[in-house]
Amino acid sequence: MNNKIKRGIAAALTALTLCAPLSMTTAFPNINVNKITASAAEGSTTQFSGKYAGNVYYDRYENVMLFYTKESDGIVITGCQTENPKTTIRIPKQIKDTDVVAIGPDAFKGQTNIFLVRCYGQNTVYGTTYHPGGSSYGPLIIKGGSSISKIGNRAFYGCTNLANILIGDKELTIGDYAFYECDQFTHIQQYDSSSYTIDPKFGNIGTRAFARSGMVSFGDWSDVATCKTLGNGAFNGCKDLDYVNFTASSVGSECFANCPKIREAKVNSPTIGDNAFLYCTGLEKLTLTNTKSIGASAFRDCSALKSTNMPESIESIGNYAFFGDSNLDMKMVFENRTGAGPLTIGVSSFEYSGINCVQFYGGDITVCDYAFANCKNLRCQGRMGKVTISPLSGLILTSSD
């Protein structure tokens, strides 16, 4: 959230090692490279990624080359060369007086040397720090305000040692497969120009953007992540994801499927796609806001789910949406739907769930085959308004106006 307690990020310098000059190939005949002070990692393994031709920004301290192009809206990082494991990528706010606005497709793909990425809101990323014990030269404290607003398709695909990214406060668009299989990657932290952390703020998040990564949350109990669209499978298979709290215009199919550690989900979105939370076996609490459509099998086999709600806006609950949620031992009430369109409760949508009571109050509602079949705890049923039920629904409604 804005104006949080300022989090200074101190860069510790450890075991600085003097390295030999960077070995150059004929791909870089015009680059003059002197002896450098490398990061603390021992050994070296040269890795190239993306498009590594054209303009070069050289980080002597980390022994990193960033390749870039100058586009109409600013600098785009297009490729990278790293030499040492446990490398930190430091991207200044500007290169040659032009804002760095994006990390391009494939720019860091497969760079297993990369440990951290720091996107500064200042052009100087190294300097002398004075402290009571003396002074030292090295990375400066991060200042928020980076102008980067886009991370391209597959930009960090397969960066299996990448831990996190610190970036600015621009609305951040994430491309398809951008962090796919970054299994050590836990979060993106956004900072404003005063170096205060802000709530996560995204544009579109692409197909499988964070799938099979180490992301631990998308928003949390106090921070609501905002985005435009969440692509298909965006967080699929994130085994350590344990909390989601977000607002989106739509949630793609299989978006959070196979995330067994999610305990609580707060979802503010009109559309939740098919299989969106399928097999989220640790999900205990679900809160829906402004939801009109829940896709087929969206919360199927969420066996730990104990509570949820049906917002007044709901118009469609897909086939098998809550199928097999055996711990969902609660009353399901559909009421105050005067502002919503007709509601369809799909085939087997709550079959084999723990629902103990179903009540309808107002609105045009259709209940399909097996919607509440095999709900062993179901005892209480009732209705007011126009309710059309299939004889195979599992319901015997006791009253009607």
C-alpha positions as CSV (number, residue, x, y, z in Angstrom):
1,M,0.0,0.0,0.0
2,N,1.2,3.6,-0.5
3,N,3.3,5.2,2.3
4,K,4.2,2.0,3.9
5,I,7.2,2.1,6.3
6,K,10.2,2.8,4.2
7,R,12.2,-0.3,3.5
8,G,15.8,0.5,2.9
9,I,17.6,-2.2,1.0
10,A,21.2,-2.3,2.1
11,A,23.6,-4.0,-0.4
12,A,26.2,-5.9,1.5
13,L,29.6,-6.4,-0.1
14,T,31.2,-9.7,0.6
15,A,34.5,-11.4,-0.4
16,L,35.2,-9.1,-3.3
17,T,37.4,-10.9,-5.8
18,L,39.7,-9.3,-8.4
19,C,39.0,-11.1,-11.7
20,A,41.0,-11.3,-14.9
21,P,39.8,-9.2,-17.9
22,L,36.7,-10.4,-19.5
23,S,37.4,-12.8,-22.4
24,M,35.9,-11.3,-25.5
25,T,35.0,-13.0,-28.8
26,T,34.8,-11.4,-32.2
27,A,31.1,-10.7,-31.5
28,F,32.3,-7.7,-29.5
29,P,35.4,-6.4,-31.3
30,N,35.0,-2.7,-30.4
31,I,34.3,-3.0,-26.6
32,N,37.3,-2.0,-24.4
33,V,37.2,-4.1,-21.2
34,N,39.5,-3.5,-18.3
35,K,40.0,-5.4,-15.1
36,I,36.9,-5.4,-12.9
37,T,35.8,-6.2,-9.4
38,A,33.3,-9.1,-9.7
39,S,30.5,-10.2,-7.5
40,A,31.3,-12.6,-4.6
41,A,30.5,-15.8,-6.5
42,E,33.4,-18.1,-7.2
43,G,34.1,-19.5,-10.6
44,S,32.6,-18.3,-13.9
45,T,30.4,-19.5,-16.6
46,T,29.6,-17.3,-19.6
47,Q,26.0,-17.2,-20.6
48,F,24.3,-15.3,-23.4
49,S,20.6,-14.6,-23.8
50,G,18.3,-12.7,-26.0
51,K,19.6,-10.4,-28.8
52,Y,23.2,-9.6,-27.9
53,A,24.2,-7.2,-30.6
54,G,24.0,-3.5,-30.9
55,N,24.2,-1.0,-28.0
56,V,25.9,-2.2,-24.8
57,Y,25.5,-1.1,-21.1
58,Y,28.4,-2.6,-19.2
59,D,28.3,-3.2,-15.5
60,R,32.0,-3.6,-14.5
61,Y,31.2,-4.4,-10.9
62,E,29.1,-7.5,-11.7
63,N,30.8,-8.3,-15.0
64,V,27.5,-8.1,-16.9
65,M,26.7,-6.7,-20.4
66,L,23.2,-5.6,-21.1
67,F,22.3,-5.1,-24.7
68,Y,19.6,-2.7,-25.7
69,T,17.8,-0.8,-28.4
70,K,16.4,2.7,-28.4
71,E,12.7,2.7,-29.3
72,S,10.3,5.5,-29.7
73,D,9.1,5.3,-26.1
74,G,12.5,4.6,-24.5
75,I,15.3,2.0,-24.0
76,V,14.4,-1.7,-24.2
77,I,16.8,-4.3,-22.8
78,T,17.1,-7.0,-25.4
79,G,19.8,-9.3,-24.2
80,C,22.5,-10.1,-21.7
81,Q,25.9,-11.7,-21.1
82,T,26.8,-12.9,-17.6
83,E,30.0,-14.3,-16.3
84,N,29.5,-15.4,-12.7
85,P,26.9,-17.3,-10.8
86,K,24.8,-15.4,-8.1
87,T,24.9,-12.3,-10.3
88,T,22.8,-9.3,-9.6
89,I,21.4,-7.4,-12.6
90,R,21.3,-3.7,-11.9
91,I,19.4,-1.6,-14.4
92,P,19.6,2.2,-14.1
93,K,16.7,4.5,-14.7
94,Q,18.3,5.9,-17.8
95,I,20.9,4.9,-20.3
96,K,22.4,7.8,-22.3
97,D,19.7,10.2,-21.0
98,T,16.8,8.0,-22.1
99,D,14.5,6.1,-19.8
100,V,14.7,2.3,-19.7
101,V,11.0,1.3,-20.2
102,A,11.0,-2.4,-20.9
103,I,12.7,-5.8,-20.7
104,G,12.3,-7.4,-24.1
105,P,11.3,-10.9,-25.1
106,D,13.9,-13.6,-24.2
107,A,16.2,-10.9,-22.8
108,F,17.3,-13.1,-19.8
109,K,16.0,-16.5,-20.9
110,G,17.9,-19.4,-19.5
111,Q,20.3,-17.2,-17.4
112,T,20.9,-19.5,-14.5
113,N,23.7,-17.1,-13.3
114,I,21.1,-14.5,-12.3
115,F,20.2,-14.3,-8.6
116,L,18.6,-10.8,-8.2
117,V,17.3,-8.0,-10.5
118,R,17.3,-4.4,-9.3
119,C,15.7,-1.7,-11.4
120,Y,16.8,1.6,-10.1
121,G,15.0,5.0,-10.1
122,Q,18.3,6.7,-10.5
123,N,21.1,6.6,-13.0
124,T,23.9,5.9,-10.6
125,V,23.8,2.4,-9.2
126,Y,27.2,2.3,-7.5
127,G,29.0,4.7,-5.3
128,T,30.8,5.3,-2.0
129,T,28.8,4.7,1.2
130,Y,30.0,6.3,4.4
131,H,29.3,4.7,7.7
132,P,30.7,4.8,11.3
133,G,33.3,2.2,10.5
134,G,34.6,4.1,7.4
135,S,33.5,3.9,3.8
136,S,33.0,1.4,1.1
137,Y,32.4,1.4,-2.6
138,G,29.6,-0.8,-4.0
139,P,25.9,-0.9,-4.9
140,L,23.8,2.0,-3.6
141,I,20.5,1.6,-1.7
142,I,17.7,1.1,-4.2
143,K,15.7,4.2,-5.0
144,G,12.2,3.7,-6.4
145,G,10.9,5.2,-9.5
146,S,12.2,2.9,-12.3
147,S,10.3,3.6,-15.6
148,I,10.1,0.0,-16.6
149,S,6.5,-0.9,-17.4
150,K,6.8,-4.1,-19.4
151,I,8.5,-7.5,-19.1
152,G,8.3,-9.3,-22.4
153,N,7.4,-12.8,-23.4
154,R,9.8,-15.4,-21.9
155,A,12.0,-12.6,-20.5
156,F,13.2,-14.7,-17.5
157,Y,12.0,-18.2,-18.7
158,G,14.1,-20.8,-17.0
159,C,16.1,-18.5,-14.7
160,T,16.1,-21.2,-12.1
161,N,18.2,-19.3,-9.6
162,L,16.4,-15.9,-9.8
163,A,15.0,-15.0,-6.4
164,N,13.1,-11.7,-6.8
165,I,12.9,-8.4,-8.7
166,L,12.7,-4.9,-7.3
167,I,11.1,-2.5,-9.8
168,G,9.3,0.9,-10.0
169,D,5.7,2.0,-9.6
170,K,4.6,1.9,-13.2
171,E,1.7,-0.4,-14.1
172,L,3.6,-3.5,-15.1
173,T,2.6,-5.7,-18.0
174,I,4.0,-9.3,-17.8
175,G,4.3,-11.3,-21.1
176,D,3.6,-14.9,-21.8
177,Y,5.9,-17.4,-20.0
178,A,7.9,-14.5,-18.6
179,F,8.9,-16.3,-15.4
180,Y,8.0,-19.8,-16.4
181,E,9.8,-22.5,-14.3
182,C,11.7,-19.9,-12.2
183,D,11.3,-22.2,-9.3
184,Q,13.2,-20.0,-6.8
185,F,11.4,-16.8,-7.8
186,T,9.3,-15.6,-4.9
187,H,8.0,-12.1,-5.7
188,I,8.1,-8.8,-7.6
189,Q,8.4,-5.8,-5.2
190,Q,7.3,-2.4,-6.5
191,Y,8.6,0.9,-5.1
192,D,7.5,4.5,-5.7
193,S,9.8,7.4,-6.3
194,S,10.3,7.9,-2.6
195,S,11.3,4.2,-2.1
196,Y,8.1,3.3,-0.4
197,T,6.6,0.0,-1.3
198,I,3.2,0.0,-3.1
199,D,0.4,-2.5,-3.6
200,P,1.2,-4.7,-6.6
201,K,0.0,-2.9,-9.8
202,F,-0.1,-4.8,-13.1
203,G,-1.5,-4.4,-16.6
204,N,-2.2,-7.7,-18.4
205,I,-0.5,-10.8,-17.1
206,G,0.1,-13.2,-19.9
207,T,-0.4,-16.9,-20.4
208,R,1.6,-19.0,-17.9
209,A,3.5,-15.9,-16.9
210,F,4.4,-17.2,-13.5
211,A,3.6,-20.9,-14.0
212,R,5.7,-23.4,-12.1
213,S,7.6,-20.6,-10.4
214,G,8.2,-20.1,-6.7
215,M,5.8,-17.2,-6.2
216,V,4.5,-17.2,-2.6
217,S,1.6,-14.7,-2.9
218,F,-0.3,-12.6,-5.3
219,G,-1.4,-9.8,-3.0
220,D,-1.7,-10.7,0.6
221,W,-3.9,-10.0,3.7
222,S,-3.3,-6.2,3.5
223,D,-2.2,-5.6,-0.1
224,V,-4.6,-6.1,-3.0
225,A,-2.9,-6.8,-6.3
226,T,-4.6,-5.1,-9.2
227,C,-4.3,-6.1,-12.8
228,K,-6.3,-6.0,-16.1
229,T,-6.5,-9.6,-17.3
230,L,-5.0,-12.7,-15.8
231,G,-4.0,-15.1,-18.6
232,N,-4.6,-18.8,-18.9
233,G,-2.5,-20.7,-16.5
234,A,-0.8,-17.6,-15.2
235,F,0.1,-19.1,-11.8
236,N,-0.5,-22.8,-12.7
237,G,1.6,-25.2,-10.6
238,C,3.0,-22.6,-8.2
239,K,3.6,-25.1,-5.4
240,D,4.5,-22.4,-2.7
241,L,1.7,-19.9,-3.5
242,D,-0.3,-19.6,-0.3
243,Y,-2.4,-16.4,-0.5
244,V,-4.1,-14.5,-3.3
245,N,-5.9,-11.2,-3.0
246,F,-6.5,-9.4,-6.3
247,T,-8.8,-7.4,-8.5
248,A,-8.9,-8.3,-12.3
249,S,-11.2,-7.8,-15.2
250,S,-11.0,-11.5,-15.9
251,V,-9.3,-14.7,-14.6
252,G,-8.1,-17.1,-17.3
253,S,-8.6,-20.8,-17.4
254,E,-6.4,-22.9,-15.1
255,C,-5.0,-19.7,-13.7
256,F,-4.3,-21.0,-10.2
257,A,-4.8,-24.7,-10.8
258,N,-2.5,-27.1,-9.1
259,C,-1.5,-24.7,-6.3
260,P,-1.9,-26.9,-3.3
261,K,-0.8,-24.4,-0.6
262,I,-3.2,-21.6,-1.3
263,R,-5.1,-21.2,2.0
264,E,-7.2,-18.1,1.2
265,A,-8.3,-16.5,-2.0
266,K,-10.0,-13.1,-2.3
267,V,-11.1,-12.7,-5.9
268,N,-12.6,-9.5,-7.3
269,S,-13.4,-10.3,-10.9
270,P,-16.5,-10.5,-13.1
271,T,-15.2,-13.7,-14.9
272,I,-13.5,-16.7,-13.4
273,G,-12.4,-19.1,-16.1
274,D,-12.7,-22.9,-16.4
275,N,-10.5,-24.9,-14.0
276,A,-9.2,-21.6,-12.5
277,F,-8.5,-23.1,-9.0
278,L,-8.8,-26.8,-9.9
279,Y,-7.0,-29.1,-7.4
280,C,-6.2,-26.3,-5.0
281,T,-6.4,-28.9,-2.2
282,G,-5.3,-26.5,0.6
283,L,-7.8,-23.7,-0.2
284,E,-9.9,-23.2,3.0
285,K,-11.6,-19.8,2.5
286,L,-12.9,-18.2,-0.7
287,T,-14.3,-14.7,-1.0
288,L,-15.9,-13.6,-4.3
289,T,-16.7,-10.0,-5.2
290,N,-18.5,-8.6,-8.3
291,T,-18.4,-12.1,-9.9
292,K,-20.9,-12.8,-12.7
293,S,-19.5,-16.0,-14.1
294,I,-17.7,-19.0,-12.5
295,G,-16.3,-21.4,-15.1
296,A,-16.6,-25.2,-15.4
297,S,-14.7,-27.0,-12.6
298,A,-13.3,-23.7,-11.4
299,F,-13.1,-24.8,-7.8
300,R,-13.4,-28.6,-8.3
301,D,-11.8,-30.9,-5.8
302,C,-10.8,-28.1,-3.5
303,S,-11.2,-30.6,-0.7
304,A,-10.3,-28.3,2.2
305,L,-12.7,-25.5,1.2
306,K,-14.9,-24.7,4.2
307,S,-16.5,-21.4,3.3
308,T,-17.4,-19.2,0.3
309,N,-20.1,-16.8,-0.7
310,M,-22.3,-16.1,-3.7
311,P,-22.3,-12.4,-4.6
312,E,-25.5,-10.8,-5.8
313,S,-24.0,-10.3,-9.2
314,I,-23.7,-14.0,-10.0
315,E,-25.3,-15.2,-13.2
316,S,-23.6,-18.4,-14.1
317,I,-22.0,-21.2,-12.0
318,G,-20.4,-23.6,-14.4
319,N,-20.7,-27.4,-14.6
320,Y,-18.7,-29.1,-11.8
321,A,-17.7,-25.7,-10.4
322,F,-17.6,-26.9,-6.8
323,F,-17.7,-30.6,-7.4
324,G,-16.2,-32.8,-4.7
325,D,-15.7,-30.0,-2.2
326,S,-16.6,-32.2,0.7
327,N,-15.7,-29.8,3.5
328,L,-17.9,-27.0,2.2
329,D,-20.4,-27.6,5.1
330,M,-22.4,-24.4,4.9
331,K,-25.6,-22.7,3.8
332,M,-25.7,-21.6,0.2
333,V,-28.0,-18.6,-0.2
334,F,-28.9,-16.9,-3.5
335,E,-30.6,-13.6,-2.7
336,N,-31.0,-9.9,-3.6
337,R,-30.4,-10.6,-7.2
338,T,-32.6,-7.8,-8.6
339,G,-29.7,-6.1,-10.4
340,A,-28.4,-9.3,-12.0
341,G,-29.6,-11.3,-15.0
342,P,-30.9,-14.9,-14.9
343,L,-28.8,-17.3,-12.9
344,T,-27.9,-20.8,-14.2
345,I,-26.5,-23.3,-11.7
346,G,-24.7,-25.9,-13.9
347,V,-24.6,-29.6,-14.1
348,S,-23.1,-31.2,-11.0
349,S,-21.9,-27.8,-9.9
350,F,-22.1,-28.7,-6.2
351,E,-22.3,-32.5,-6.4
352,Y,-20.5,-34.4,-3.7
353,S,-19.9,-31.1,-1.8
354,G,-20.7,-30.6,1.9
355,I,-23.5,-28.1,1.3
356,N,-26.1,-28.4,4.1
357,C,-28.7,-25.8,3.1
358,V,-29.8,-24.2,-0.2
359,Q,-32.1,-21.2,-0.3
360,F,-33.3,-19.0,-3.2
361,Y,-34.7,-15.5,-2.6
362,G,-35.7,-13.7,-5.8
363,G,-34.6,-13.7,-9.3
364,D,-34.9,-16.0,-12.3
365,I,-32.9,-19.1,-11.4
366,T,-32.4,-22.4,-13.3
367,V,-30.9,-25.4,-11.5
368,C,-29.5,-28.1,-13.8
369,D,-29.1,-31.9,-13.5
370,Y,-27.2,-33.2,-10.4
371,A,-26.4,-29.6,-9.3
372,F,-26.8,-30.6,-5.6
373,A,-26.8,-34.4,-6.0
374,N,-25.0,-36.6,-3.4
375,C,-24.7,-33.8,-0.9
376,K,-24.9,-36.0,2.2
377,N,-25.2,-33.0,4.6
378,L,-28.1,-31.3,2.7
379,R,-31.1,-30.9,5.0
380,C,-32.5,-27.4,4.5
381,Q,-34.0,-26.2,1.2
382,G,-36.4,-23.4,0.2
383,R,-37.3,-20.9,-2.3
384,M,-39.0,-17.6,-3.1
385,G,-39.3,-16.3,-6.7
386,K,-39.0,-18.0,-10.0
387,V,-36.9,-21.1,-9.6
388,T,-36.8,-23.8,-12.3
389,I,-35.2,-27.0,-11.1
390,S,-34.3,-30.2,-12.9
391,P,-35.9,-33.3,-11.3
392,L,-32.3,-34.7,-11.2
393,S,-30.9,-31.7,-9.4
394,G,-30.8,-33.3,-6.0
395,L,-33.1,-30.6,-4.6
396,I,-36.7,-30.9,-3.3
397,L,-37.7,-27.3,-2.8
398,T,-40.2,-26.9,0.0
399,S,-41.9,-23.6,-0.6
400,S,-42.8,-21.2,-3.5
401,D,-44.4,-17.9,-3.8
